[in-house]
C-alpha cells in the first residue's frame, strides 16, 4: 500500500514521492527489520531521505491516528 504524502509532493514534487515509494517498497520486499538486507536498505533509505531533505512526518502522524482508531474499536 502506498501513501501519497502531500508533504513530500509539496516540498520535492511527484517524482521524489514516487522514488520514495519505490525505495520503501524495496525495503518491504527485502524483509524490512526482519532481515539483514532489509535493515541495510532501511539505513540507505534513511540516509537518502536526509540528503534529499524528505520528511514523512505528516504521513506518519496520520497513519498513527488511523491505527489508533482501528485498534480501539
C-alpha positions in Angstrom: 0.0 0.0 0.0 1.5 3.4 -1.0 0.5 6.6 0.7 0.6 9.8 -1.4 2.4 12.0 1.1 1.4 15.6 0.3 4.3 16.9 2.4 6.8 15.2 0.1 4.9 16.3 -3.0 4.8 19.9 -1.8 8.4 20.1 -0.9 10.1 17.9 -3.6 7.5 17.0 -6.2 5.8 13.9 -7.5 9.0 12.4 -8.9 10.5 12.3 -5.4 7.3 10.9 -3.9 7.4 8.1 -6.5 11.1 7.4 -5.9 10.5 7.3 -2.1 7.6 4.9 -2.5 9.7 2.7 -4.7 12.5 2.7 -2.1 10.1 1.9 0.7 8.6 -1.0 -1.4 12.1 -2.4 -1.9 12.7 -2.3 1.9 9.4 -4.2 2.5 10.2 -6.8 -0.2 13.5 -7.5 1.4 12.2 -8.2 4.8 12.4 -4.8 6.4 13.7 -5.1 10.0 13.4 -8.9 9.9 16.4 -9.4 7.6 19.9 -8.0 7.4 19.3 -6.9 3.8 16.1 -5.2 4.9 17.9 -3.3 7.7 20.7 -2.3 5.3 18.1 -0.9 2.9 16.3 1.0 5.7 19.6 2.6 6.6 20.2 3.6 2.9 16.6 4.9 2.7 17.0 6.9 5.8 20.3 8.4 4.5 18.6 9.2 1.2 15.8 11.0 2.9 18.2 13.0 5.0 20.3 14.0 2.0 17.2 14.9 -0.1 15.6 16.6 2.9 12.5 14.4 2.6 10.3 14.2 5.7 7.4 11.7 6.0 6.4 13.1 9.4 2.9 14.3 8.4 2.0 11.0 6.8 3.4 9.1 9.8 1.2 11.1 12.2 -1.8 10.4 10.0 -1.1 6.7 10.0 -0.6 6.6 13.7 -4.1 8.2 14.2 -5.7 5.8 11.8 -4.1 2.8 13.6 -5.1 4.1 17.0 -8.8 4.3 16.0 -8.6 1.0 14.3 -7.3 -0.8 17.3 -9.6 0.8 19.9 -12.7 -0.3 18.1 
